[in-house]
Amino acid sequence: FPPEMGVTWTRPEGGLFLWVTVPEHINTAELFFEAIRHKVAFVPGEPFYANGGPPETLRFSYSLPTPDQLDDGASRVAAAMAAYRATLGQAVA
């Protein structure tokens, strides 16, 4: 993800998923449908919190894809974010 997109992520020490946080104005449950249009998927993070969590989180699986597929997936999610932001009337980074 380009730094200007405001995306951060964890550096996992194990497990199967990378936790990603996007800017606050992006609801990943809504972004999910835009991502599908870009032929990529992720799991919105909010349901993984006991009492509901921030809607700007997501889980990105890294257990099966190759490094090249992960790069492509991240690029597709970034493109989906840009398209989603455009629907919100916000400048696209």
Residue frames as a rotation matrix with the C-alpha (Angstrom) as fourth column:
PHE 1
0.584 0.812 0.000 0.00
0.812 -0.584 0.000 0.00
0.000 0.000 -1.000 0.00
PRO 2
-0.106 -0.606 0.788 1.35
0.466 -0.731 -0.499 3.44
0.878 0.315 0.360 -0.83
PRO 3
-0.710 -0.256 -0.656 2.17
0.701 -0.179 -0.690 5.39
0.059 -0.950 0.306 2.37
GLU 4
-0.937 0.332 0.104 -0.16
-0.326 -0.943 0.068 8.24
0.121 0.030 0.992 1.40
MET 5
-0.231 0.896 -0.379 -3.15
-0.063 0.375 0.925 5.89
0.971 0.238 -0.030 1.70
GLY 6
-0.205 0.122 0.971 -2.82
-0.914 -0.379 -0.146 5.86
0.350 -0.917 0.190 5.50
VAL 7
0.759 0.438 -0.481 -2.84
-0.316 0.895 0.316 2.07
0.569 -0.088 0.818 5.78
THR 8
-0.214 -0.815 0.539 -0.98
-0.971 0.116 -0.210 0.30
0.109 -0.568 -0.816 8.58
TRP 9
0.632 0.389 -0.670 -0.55
-0.350 0.915 0.202 -3.38
0.691 0.107 0.715 9.34
THR 10
0.740 -0.343 0.578 0.88
-0.492 0.311 0.813 -5.74
-0.459 -0.886 0.062 11.88
ARG 11
-0.132 -0.783 -0.608 4.09
-0.859 0.396 -0.325 -7.66
0.495 0.479 -0.725 11.43
PRO 12
0.798 0.598 0.073 2.84
-0.550 0.674 0.492 -11.15
0.246 -0.433 0.867 12.29
GLU 13
-0.309 -0.870 0.383 4.99
-0.945 0.327 -0.021 -13.53
-0.107 -0.368 -0.924 14.29
GLY 14
-0.947 0.105 0.303 2.80
0.119 0.993 0.027 -16.47
-0.297 0.062 -0.953 13.27
GLY 15
-0.125 0.991 -0.057 -0.75
-0.021 -0.060 -0.998 -17.30
-0.992 -0.123 0.029 12.41
LEU 16
-0.281 0.150 0.948 -2.49
0.870 0.457 0.186 -17.06
-0.405 0.877 -0.259 9.08
PHE 17
0.558 0.637 0.531 -3.63
0.787 -0.609 -0.096 -13.44
0.262 0.472 -0.842 8.80
LEU 18
-0.745 -0.654 0.131 -2.20
0.615 -0.749 -0.246 -9.97
0.259 -0.103 0.960 8.59
TRP 19
0.223 0.802 -0.555 -4.21
0.879 -0.412 -0.242 -7.36
-0.423 -0.433 -0.796 10.52
VAL 20
-0.640 -0.354 0.682 -4.65
0.677 -0.679 0.283 -4.18
0.363 0.643 0.675 8.50
THR 21
0.026 0.627 -0.779 -6.02
0.684 -0.579 -0.443 -0.81
-0.729 -0.521 -0.444 9.60
VAL 22
-0.316 -0.013 0.949 -7.27
0.846 -0.455 0.276 1.65
0.428 0.890 0.155 6.99
PRO 23
-0.930 -0.034 0.367 -8.20
-0.079 -0.954 -0.289 5.32
0.360 -0.297 0.885 7.54
GLU 24
-0.822 0.570 -0.011 -11.18
0.081 0.098 -0.992 5.88
-0.564 -0.816 -0.127 9.88
HIS 25
-0.234 0.795 -0.559 -13.59
-0.771 -0.503 -0.392 7.02
-0.593 0.339 0.731 7.19
ILE 26
-0.377 0.053 -0.925 -13.37
-0.741 0.582 0.335 3.64
0.556 0.811 -0.180 5.43
ASN 27
0.218 0.534 0.817 -15.78
-0.817 0.557 -0.147 0.95
-0.534 -0.635 0.558 6.58
THR 28
-0.739 -0.657 -0.150 -14.23
-0.626 0.588 0.512 -2.37
-0.248 0.473 -0.846 5.58
ALA 29
-0.369 0.699 0.612 -17.62
0.337 0.715 -0.613 -4.12
-0.866 -0.020 -0.500 5.54
GLU 30
0.712 0.580 -0.395 -18.58
-0.105 -0.468 -0.877 -1.72
-0.694 0.667 -0.272 2.74
LEU 31
0.051 -0.807 -0.588 -15.11
-0.923 -0.263 0.281 -1.80
-0.381 0.529 -0.758 1.15
PHE 32
-0.436 -0.204 0.877 -15.40
-0.112 0.979 0.172 -5.58
-0.893 -0.023 -0.450 0.91
PHE 33
0.475 0.728 0.495 -17.97
0.432 0.297 -0.852 -5.31
-0.767 0.618 -0.173 -1.90
GLU 34
0.788 -0.311 -0.532 -15.75
-0.582 -0.658 -0.477 -2.93
-0.202 0.686 -0.699 -3.87
ALA 35
-0.262 -0.929 0.260 -12.85
-0.775 0.363 0.517 -5.34
-0.575 -0.066 -0.816 -3.36
ILE 36
-0.041 0.332 0.943 -14.90
0.274 0.911 -0.309 -8.19
-0.961 0.246 -0.128 -4.84
ARG 37
0.920 0.383 -0.081 -15.41
0.058 -0.339 -0.939 -6.03
-0.387 0.859 -0.335 -7.95
HIS 38
0.422 -0.859 -0.290 -11.61
-0.905 -0.381 -0.188 -5.81
0.051 0.342 -0.938 -8.11
LYS 39
0.672 -0.020 -0.741 -11.39
-0.206 0.955 -0.213 -9.61
0.712 0.295 0.637 -7.84
VAL 40
-0.609 -0.776 -0.161 -9.85
-0.014 0.214 -0.977 -9.73
0.793 -0.593 -0.141 -4.38
ALA 41
0.570 0.817 -0.092 -11.25
0.061 0.070 0.996 -10.56
0.819 -0.573 -0.010 -0.96
PHE 42
-0.743 -0.650 0.160 -10.41
-0.146 -0.075 -0.986 -10.01
0.653 -0.757 -0.039 2.66
VAL 43
-0.054 0.722 -0.689 -12.24
0.849 0.397 0.349 -10.49
0.526 -0.566 -0.635 5.94
PRO 44
0.209 0.167 0.964 -13.60
-0.249 -0.944 0.218 -7.32
0.946 -0.285 -0.155 7.63
GLY 45
-0.646 -0.690 -0.326 -12.07
0.132 0.320 -0.938 -7.17
0.752 -0.649 -0.115 11.11
GLU 46
-0.392 0.504 0.770 -14.94
-0.786 -0.618 0.005 -5.76
0.478 -0.603 0.638 13.16
PRO 47
0.631 0.747 -0.207 -16.61
-0.526 0.608 0.595 -9.15
0.570 -0.267 0.777 13.91
PHE 48
0.185 -0.642 -0.744 -13.37
0.385 0.744 -0.546 -10.51
0.904 -0.186 0.385 15.42
TYR 49
-0.782 -0.348 0.516 -13.61
-0.288 -0.532 -0.796 -8.23
0.552 -0.772 0.316 18.45
ALA 50
-0.811 0.437 -0.389 -15.64
0.585 0.627 -0.514 -9.43
0.019 -0.645 -0.764 21.45
ASN 51
-0.069 0.805 -0.589 -17.84
0.567 -0.454 -0.687 -6.33
-0.821 -0.382 -0.425 21.62
GLY 52
0.814 0.249 0.524 -17.49
0.580 -0.377 -0.722 -5.20
0.018 0.892 -0.452 18.03
GLY 53
-0.063 -0.934 -0.352 -14.38
0.745 -0.278 0.606 -3.44
-0.664 -0.224 0.714 16.93
PRO 54
-0.205 -0.076 -0.976 -13.36
-0.318 -0.938 0.139 -0.59
-0.926 0.339 0.168 14.74
PRO 55
0.715 0.594 0.370 -14.94
0.149 0.388 -0.910 -0.82
-0.683 0.705 0.189 11.27
GLU 56
0.744 -0.481 -0.464 -11.67
-0.667 -0.484 -0.566 0.28
0.048 0.731 -0.681 9.67
THR 57
-0.262 -0.828 0.496 -9.85
-0.757 0.495 0.427 -3.02
-0.599 -0.264 -0.756 10.24
LEU 58
0.721 0.447 -0.530 -9.50
-0.679 0.610 -0.408 -6.11
0.141 0.654 0.743 8.09
ARG 59
0.192 -0.630 0.753 -7.75
-0.281 0.700 0.657 -9.46
-0.940 -0.337 -0.043 7.99
PHE 60
0.515 -0.195 -0.835 -5.69
-0.851 -0.003 -0.524 -10.38
0.100 0.981 -0.167 4.95
SER 61
0.862 -0.159 0.481 -4.69
-0.016 0.941 0.339 -14.05
-0.506 -0.300 0.808 4.63
TYR 62
0.309 -0.820 -0.481 -1.05
-0.951 -0.260 -0.168 -14.74
0.013 0.509 -0.861 3.82
SER 63
0.059 -0.285 0.957 -1.03
-0.517 0.811 0.273 -18.50
-0.854 -0.511 -0.100 4.42
LEU 64
0.397 0.192 0.897 -1.77
0.481 0.789 -0.382 -19.75
-0.782 0.583 0.221 0.90
PRO 65
0.998 0.042 0.043 -0.89
0.058 -0.486 -0.872 -17.02
-0.016 0.873 -0.487 -1.66
THR 66
0.199 -0.967 0.159 2.61
0.965 0.165 -0.204 -16.65
0.171 0.194 0.966 -3.08
PRO 67
-0.327 -0.386 -0.862 4.51
0.572 -0.807 0.145 -13.40
-0.752 -0.446 0.485 -2.46
ASP 68
-0.993 -0.022 0.117 3.60
0.111 -0.521 0.846 -12.23
0.043 0.853 0.520 -5.99
GLN 69
-0.249 0.968 -0.012 -0.07
0.629 0.171 0.759 -13.01
0.737 0.182 -0.651 -5.37
LEU 70
0.125 0.238 -0.963 0.07
0.943 -0.330 0.041 -11.10
-0.308 -0.913 -0.266 -2.08
ASP 71
-0.766 -0.448 -0.461 1.54
0.268 -0.874 0.405 -8.07
-0.584 0.187 0.790 -3.88
ASP 72
-0.833 0.508 0.217 -1.18
0.167 -0.144 0.975 -8.31
0.527 0.849 0.035 -6.51
GLY 73
0.002 0.869 -0.495 -3.86
0.890 0.224 0.398 -8.67
0.457 -0.441 -0.772 -3.83
ALA 74
-0.173 -0.137 -0.975 -2.59
0.737 -0.675 -0.036 -5.62
-0.654 -0.725 0.218 -1.94
SER 75
-0.974 -0.189 -0.121 -2.61
0.052 -0.716 0.696 -3.63
-0.218 0.672 0.708 -5.19
ARG 76
-0.533 0.843 0.078 -6.18
0.407 0.175 0.896 -4.71
0.742 0.509 -0.437 -5.86
VAL 77
0.148 0.552 -0.821 -7.29
0.989 -0.100 0.111 -3.75
-0.021 -0.828 -0.561 -2.35
ALA 78
-0.570 -0.417 -0.708 -5.56
0.418 -0.889 0.187 -0.37
-0.707 -0.189 0.681 -2.82
ALA 79
-0.954 0.268 0.136 -7.46
0.029 -0.367 0.930 0.12
0.299 0.891 0.343 -6.10
ALA 80
-0.126 0.947 -0.295 -10.70
0.751 0.285 0.596 -0.86
0.649 -0.146 -0.747 -4.37
MET 81
-0.083 0.029 -0.996 -9.97
0.872 -0.482 -0.087 1.66
-0.483 -0.875 0.014 -1.61
ALA 82
-0.915 -0.285 -0.284 -9.41
0.112 -0.859 0.500 4.39
-0.387 0.425 0.818 -4.19
ALA 83
-0.675 0.729 0.112 -12.72
0.189 0.024 0.982 3.54
0.714 0.684 -0.154 -5.88
TYR 84
0.040 0.677 -0.735 -14.51
0.952 0.198 0.235 3.41
0.305 -0.709 -0.636 -2.51
ARG 85
-0.441 -0.285 -0.851 -13.06
0.619 -0.783 -0.058 6.78
-0.650 -0.553 0.521 -1.47
ALA 86
-0.992 0.084 0.098 -14.28
0.028 -0.603 0.797 8.24
0.126 0.793 0.595 -4.76
THR 87
-0.240 0.966 -0.093 -17.83
0.555 0.215 0.804 7.17
0.797 0.141 -0.588 -3.91
LEU 88
0.158 0.239 -0.958 -17.47
0.968 -0.227 0.103 9.07
-0.193 -0.944 -0.268 -0.64
GLY 89
0.864 0.151 0.480 -16.50
0.336 -0.883 -0.327 12.20
0.375 0.444 -0.814 -2.56
GLN 90
0.718 -0.674 -0.174 -13.00
-0.064 -0.312 0.948 12.20
-0.693 -0.670 -0.267 -1.12
ALA 91
0.419 -0.683 -0.598 -9.76
-0.906 -0.275 -0.320 12.86
0.054 0.676 -0.735 -2.90
VAL 92
0.990 -0.138 0.004 -8.09
0.138 0.989 -0.052 9.68
0.004 0.052 0.999 -4.02
ALA 93
0.435 -0.900 -0.027 -4.46
-0.528 -0.279 0.802 9.35
-0.729 -0.335 -0.597 -2.99
